Amino acid sequence: YAVGLDKYTPQTRSEGDTIRYIYRFDNISEIDFTQPIKVIYAIRNESGFLRVDTITYTALSAKQNLYFTYKVPTKGLVGKNYIQVYVNPQFQAEQYYSNNIIETSFIIEADKTQPTLEVAFDGIRIFDGDLVSASPLINISLRDNNKYLLMSDPNSIELFLQYPGQSTPIKITSTNSIVKTWSLENARTNTFVAEIQPVGLRDGTYTIIVQGTDASGNKSGNNQYRITFKVENKPSISYFYPYPNPFSTNCRFVFTLSGTTVPNNLKIQIMTVSGKIVKEIFKEQLGAIHIGNNISEYAWDGTDEFGDRLANGVYLYRVIIKDESQFFEHRENAGDKAFKHDWGKLYILR
């Protein structure tokens, strides 16, 4: 006979999870089961779905018991389910068969959580209308919190790219020549990644349109994600703006860069109003620089070349660019009026 119902607690799981049942069957008679024991598992969902499995185990001697495990994959079993286990369903002779049957229930909750969609250009999440390089590496990642139903369908990400002057966007599929990656990148976090890199884009405004769908059919948003980006192949660079200014503890530098590649060398010179250079900050110190809007990783703390704190007051600064392969024109900005002959002012106020 099967162990009584008092040993079983109805379980509630998320769709895609696996439920594991452990059973024990006791041969209480003095007669051996000479043939292997067969067990029929019947799973019935409240929607009417039925699944039946027959599994054969070992023979069972008199006065012995048999432990066996059955794993239930729950995909497609949303709602209330009943699992009936029938040991030796009249394959071998017994005096009674009715005590070989046990039935219990479990509930599977539907996956209704939207996956999270992120789009980055050259590793940066841009604002709508931002400037990017002419050959941007565009990374689209779709992450779902359901760790059981993994996204593997190439249609998990639906991607379109609209070029300047076009009214109809072009659909980008996994076989497109600009695609570098299009697959489930990380099974542990259930993250599907599409990575594209169009090369040599001409000047203009582009639109990227994305929709993501998880394995349960949940979309990443009620509407498609849309973002525009601009390409300018002509090299230009704006003035560097300290932020904040005045500052008391430290400031970073904000600037905009266009073109196809960043300058080979640049440095920021800071000097007193009398003309003495007190600090030089080089490109390598600023951190990663990319085409588009930048804010330096480096934060100047108001100290000189020797690490000594500078006195409160006004300081002048400028940016010097050296690149033998290209010339960077000045990129005009609304804040240019604060500069005189390419020199700006920094205020230290502690």
C-alpha positions as CSV (number, residue, x, y, z in Angstrom):
1,Y,0.0,0.0,0.0
2,A,1.0,3.6,-0.4
3,V,1.9,5.8,2.5
4,G,-1.1,7.8,3.7
5,L,-2.2,11.3,2.7
6,D,-1.2,12.6,6.0
7,K,2.4,12.5,4.8
8,Y,1.7,14.9,1.9
9,T,1.3,18.7,2.0
10,P,-0.2,20.4,-1.1
11,Q,2.5,22.5,-2.8
12,T,2.4,25.9,-4.6
13,R,5.1,26.6,-7.1
14,S,5.9,29.0,-10.0
15,E,5.4,27.7,-13.5
16,G,8.5,26.1,-14.8
17,D,9.7,24.9,-11.4
18,T,9.9,21.1,-10.8
19,I,7.9,19.4,-8.0
20,R,9.5,16.3,-6.5
21,Y,7.3,13.7,-4.8
22,I,8.8,10.9,-2.7
23,Y,6.6,7.8,-2.1
24,R,6.9,4.6,-0.2
25,F,5.1,1.3,-1.0
26,D,5.0,-1.5,1.6
27,N,4.6,-5.1,0.8
28,I,2.7,-6.2,4.0
29,S,2.0,-9.7,2.7
30,E,4.1,-12.9,3.0
31,I,4.3,-13.2,-0.8
32,D,7.1,-11.7,-3.0
33,F,6.4,-9.5,-6.0
34,T,8.5,-11.6,-8.4
35,Q,8.3,-9.1,-11.3
36,P,9.4,-5.5,-11.3
37,I,6.9,-3.1,-9.8
38,K,5.1,-0.8,-12.3
39,V,3.7,2.6,-11.2
40,I,1.3,4.8,-13.2
41,Y,1.3,8.5,-12.6
42,A,-1.7,10.5,-13.8
43,I,-1.6,14.3,-13.7
44,R,-4.8,16.1,-14.3
45,N,-5.1,19.9,-14.6
46,E,-8.3,21.8,-13.9
47,S,-8.3,23.0,-17.5
48,G,-8.7,19.4,-18.6
49,F,-5.1,18.6,-19.6
50,L,-4.0,15.0,-18.7
51,R,-0.6,13.5,-18.6
52,V,0.1,9.8,-17.9
53,D,3.5,8.2,-17.2
54,T,4.3,4.5,-16.5
55,I,7.6,3.8,-14.7
56,T,9.0,0.4,-13.9
57,Y,10.9,-0.1,-10.6
58,T,12.6,-3.2,-9.0
59,A,10.8,-6.3,-7.7
60,L,9.7,-6.3,-4.0
61,S,10.1,-9.1,-1.5
62,A,7.6,-9.9,1.2
63,K,7.6,-7.6,4.2
64,Q,9.8,-5.1,2.4
65,N,9.2,-1.5,1.2
66,L,10.1,0.4,-1.9
67,Y,10.9,4.2,-2.0
68,F,10.5,5.9,-5.3
69,T,10.6,9.5,-6.5
70,Y,8.6,11.2,-9.2
71,K,9.5,14.7,-10.6
72,V,6.8,16.8,-12.2
73,P,7.9,19.5,-14.7
74,T,5.3,22.2,-14.3
75,K,5.4,24.1,-17.6
76,G,1.8,24.3,-19.0
77,L,0.2,23.3,-15.6
78,V,-1.0,26.7,-14.4
79,G,-3.8,26.4,-11.9
80,K,-4.8,23.5,-9.7
81,N,-3.6,20.0,-10.5
82,Y,-4.2,16.5,-9.2
83,I,-1.6,13.8,-9.2
84,Q,-2.7,10.2,-8.8
85,V,-0.2,7.4,-8.2
86,Y,-1.3,3.8,-8.8
87,V,1.3,1.2,-7.7
88,N,1.0,-2.2,-9.4
89,P,-2.2,-1.4,-11.4
90,Q,-3.2,-5.0,-11.6
91,F,-0.1,-6.2,-13.4
92,Q,0.7,-8.7,-10.6
93,A,-1.8,-10.5,-8.5
94,E,-2.8,-8.9,-5.1
95,Q,-5.7,-9.5,-2.8
96,Y,-6.7,-5.7,-2.8
97,Y,-5.7,-3.0,-5.3
98,S,-7.6,0.0,-3.8
99,N,-5.0,0.7,-1.2
100,N,-2.3,1.0,-3.9
101,I,-3.7,4.4,-5.0
102,I,-3.0,7.8,-3.6
103,E,-4.0,11.2,-4.9
104,T,-2.9,14.7,-3.8
105,S,-3.0,18.2,-5.4
106,F,-0.6,21.1,-6.2
107,I,-1.1,24.6,-7.5
108,I,1.1,26.2,-10.2
109,E,1.1,30.0,-10.3
110,A,1.3,31.7,-13.7
111,D,4.4,33.8,-14.6
112,K,2.9,37.4,-15.0
113,T,6.0,39.5,-14.3
114,Q,7.4,41.6,-17.1
115,P,11.0,41.1,-18.1
116,T,13.4,44.0,-17.8
117,L,14.8,45.5,-21.1
118,E,17.9,47.6,-21.2
119,V,19.6,49.3,-24.2
120,A,23.2,50.6,-24.1
121,F,25.3,52.3,-26.8
122,D,29.1,51.5,-26.4
123,G,28.3,50.5,-22.8
124,I,26.4,53.7,-22.0
125,R,22.7,54.2,-21.5
126,I,21.9,57.3,-23.5
127,F,19.1,59.9,-23.4
128,D,16.8,60.3,-26.3
129,G,18.5,62.3,-29.1
130,D,22.0,61.8,-27.7
131,L,25.1,61.7,-30.0
132,V,26.8,58.4,-30.5
133,S,29.6,57.1,-32.7
134,A,29.2,56.2,-36.4
135,S,29.8,52.5,-35.6
136,P,28.1,52.1,-32.2
137,L,28.0,48.8,-30.4
138,I,24.4,48.5,-29.4
139,N,23.7,46.0,-26.6
140,I,20.1,45.0,-25.9
141,S,19.6,42.8,-22.8
142,L,16.3,41.2,-21.7
143,R,16.3,39.8,-18.2
144,D,13.5,37.7,-16.7
145,N,13.1,37.0,-13.0
146,N,11.7,33.5,-13.7
147,K,14.7,31.2,-13.3
148,Y,12.8,28.1,-14.5
149,L,11.4,29.2,-17.9
150,L,14.5,30.2,-19.8
151,M,14.3,32.4,-22.9
152,S,15.7,30.6,-25.9
153,D,13.5,31.7,-28.7
154,P,15.3,34.0,-31.2
155,N,12.1,36.1,-31.2
156,S,12.5,36.9,-27.5
157,I,13.8,40.3,-28.8
158,E,12.1,42.1,-31.7
159,L,14.4,44.8,-33.0
160,F,13.9,47.5,-35.6
161,L,16.3,50.3,-36.8
162,Q,15.0,53.3,-38.7
163,Y,17.5,55.3,-40.8
164,P,17.4,59.0,-41.5
165,G,14.8,59.9,-44.1
166,Q,13.1,56.6,-43.9
167,S,9.4,56.3,-42.8
168,T,9.6,52.5,-42.3
169,P,12.1,50.9,-39.9
170,I,14.1,47.9,-40.9
171,K,13.6,44.7,-38.9
172,I,16.8,43.3,-37.6
173,T,16.8,39.5,-37.1
174,S,19.5,37.1,-35.8
175,T,20.8,36.5,-39.3
176,N,21.5,40.1,-40.1
177,S,25.1,40.9,-40.9
178,I,25.3,43.6,-38.2
179,V,24.4,41.1,-35.5
180,K,27.3,40.1,-33.2
181,T,25.3,38.2,-30.5
182,W,21.7,36.9,-30.4
183,S,21.1,34.3,-27.7
184,L,20.5,33.4,-24.0
185,E,23.8,34.8,-22.6
186,N,23.4,33.9,-19.0
187,A,21.1,31.0,-18.0
188,R,21.6,31.6,-14.3
189,T,20.1,35.1,-14.5
190,N,17.9,34.2,-17.5
191,T,19.2,37.1,-19.6
192,F,18.8,37.1,-23.4
193,V,21.2,39.4,-25.3
194,A,21.1,40.9,-28.8
195,E,24.2,42.9,-29.7
196,I,24.5,44.7,-33.0
197,Q,27.1,47.0,-34.6
198,P,26.2,48.9,-37.7
199,V,29.4,50.3,-39.2
200,G,30.0,53.7,-40.8
201,L,26.6,55.2,-40.3
202,R,26.1,58.5,-42.1
203,D,25.2,61.7,-40.4
204,G,21.6,62.0,-39.2
205,T,19.0,60.9,-36.6
206,Y,18.2,57.2,-36.2
207,T,15.6,55.4,-34.2
208,I,15.9,52.1,-32.5
209,I,12.7,50.2,-31.6
210,V,12.7,47.2,-29.3
211,Q,10.2,44.8,-27.7
212,G,11.1,41.9,-25.5
213,T,9.1,38.9,-24.6
214,D,9.9,36.2,-22.0
215,A,9.2,32.5,-22.3
216,S,5.7,33.0,-20.8
217,G,4.7,35.6,-23.4
218,N,5.0,38.6,-21.0
219,K,6.2,41.7,-22.9
220,S,8.8,44.1,-21.5
221,G,6.4,47.0,-21.8
222,N,2.9,47.8,-23.0
223,N,4.5,49.7,-25.8
224,Q,7.6,49.2,-27.8
225,Y,10.8,50.9,-26.4
226,R,11.9,53.7,-28.8
227,I,15.0,55.9,-28.6
228,T,16.5,58.2,-31.1
229,F,20.3,58.8,-31.5
230,K,22.4,61.1,-33.7
231,V,25.5,60.5,-35.7
232,E,28.0,63.3,-36.7
233,N,31.1,62.0,-38.4
234,K,32.9,65.4,-38.3
235,P,35.3,65.6,-35.3
236,S,34.3,68.3,-32.8
237,I,34.6,68.8,-29.1
238,S,32.8,71.2,-26.7
239,Y,34.4,73.1,-23.9
240,F,34.8,71.1,-20.7
241,Y,32.4,72.3,-18.0
242,P,33.3,71.7,-14.3
243,Y,30.4,70.2,-12.3
244,P,29.6,71.5,-9.8
245,N,31.1,75.0,-10.1
246,P,31.8,76.4,-7.5
247,F,32.8,73.3,-5.6
248,S,33.9,72.5,-2.1
249,T,35.0,68.8,-2.2
250,N,35.5,67.8,-5.8
251,C,34.3,68.4,-9.4
252,R,34.0,66.4,-12.6
253,F,34.2,67.6,-16.2
254,V,31.3,67.4,-18.6
255,F,31.8,67.7,-22.4
256,T,30.5,66.5,-25.8
257,L,32.5,64.8,-28.5
258,S,31.6,64.0,-32.1
259,G,33.4,62.1,-34.8
260,T,34.5,58.5,-35.2
261,T,37.3,58.2,-32.7
262,V,38.3,60.0,-29.5
263,P,41.4,62.2,-29.4
264,N,44.8,60.5,-29.0
265,N,45.9,62.9,-26.4
266,L,44.3,65.7,-24.3
267,K,45.0,67.4,-21.0
268,I,43.3,69.9,-18.7
269,Q,45.5,72.7,-17.4
270,I,44.5,74.5,-14.3
271,M,46.3,77.7,-13.2
272,T,46.1,80.7,-10.9
273,V,44.8,84.0,-12.2
274,S,48.4,85.1,-12.2
275,G,49.3,82.4,-14.8
276,K,51.0,79.7,-12.6
277,I,50.1,76.2,-13.6
278,V,49.0,74.3,-10.5
279,K,47.5,71.1,-11.9
280,E,47.5,69.1,-15.1
281,I,44.9,66.3,-15.7
282,F,45.7,63.9,-18.5
283,K,43.3,61.9,-20.7
284,E,44.3,58.6,-19.0
285,Q,43.2,60.0,-15.6
286,L,39.8,61.2,-16.9
287,G,38.6,57.6,-17.3
288,A,36.8,56.1,-20.3
289,I,35.9,58.7,-23.0
290,H,33.3,57.9,-25.7
291,I,31.7,59.7,-28.7
292,G,28.7,61.6,-27.3
293,N,28.1,63.3,-23.9
294,N,30.7,62.6,-21.3
295,I,31.1,63.2,-17.6
296,S,34.6,62.3,-16.4
297,E,35.1,59.4,-14.0
298,Y,37.9,61.5,-12.5
299,A,36.9,64.0,-9.9
300,W,39.4,66.8,-9.1
301,D,39.6,67.5,-5.4
302,G,41.1,71.0,-5.6
303,T,44.7,69.9,-4.8
304,D,47.8,70.8,-6.8
305,E,50.4,68.6,-8.4
306,F,51.9,67.8,-4.9
307,G,48.5,66.9,-3.3
308,D,48.3,70.1,-1.3
309,R,44.9,71.8,-1.0
310,L,44.6,75.0,-3.1
311,A,43.3,78.1,-1.4
312,N,39.7,79.2,-2.0
313,G,39.2,81.4,-5.0
314,V,39.1,81.6,-8.8
315,Y,41.3,79.5,-11.0
316,L,41.6,79.4,-14.8
317,Y,41.6,76.3,-16.9
318,R,41.7,75.1,-20.5
319,V,41.8,71.9,-22.5
320,I,44.7,71.1,-24.9
321,I,44.1,68.4,-27.6
322,K,46.8,66.7,-29.7
323,D,45.8,64.3,-32.5
324,E,47.9,64.1,-35.7
325,S,45.2,62.1,-37.6
326,Q,42.2,64.5,-37.2
327,F,41.3,68.0,-36.2
328,F,38.7,68.6,-33.6
329,E,36.7,71.8,-34.2
330,H,35.1,73.6,-31.3
331,R,31.6,72.5,-30.8
332,E,29.4,75.4,-29.8
333,N,27.3,75.3,-26.7
334,A,25.0,77.6,-24.8
335,G,27.6,77.9,-22.0
336,D,30.3,79.2,-24.3
337,K,29.8,82.8,-23.2
338,A,31.5,81.9,-19.9
339,F,34.8,81.3,-21.7
340,K,37.3,83.8,-22.9
341,H,39.9,82.9,-25.4
342,D,39.3,79.2,-24.7
343,W,39.8,79.7,-20.9
344,G,37.2,78.9,-18.4
345,K,36.9,79.7,-14.7
346,L,36.9,77.3,-11.7
347,Y,35.7,78.4,-8.3
348,I,36.9,76.6,-5.1
349,L,34.7,77.5,-2.1
350,R,35.1,75.3,1.0
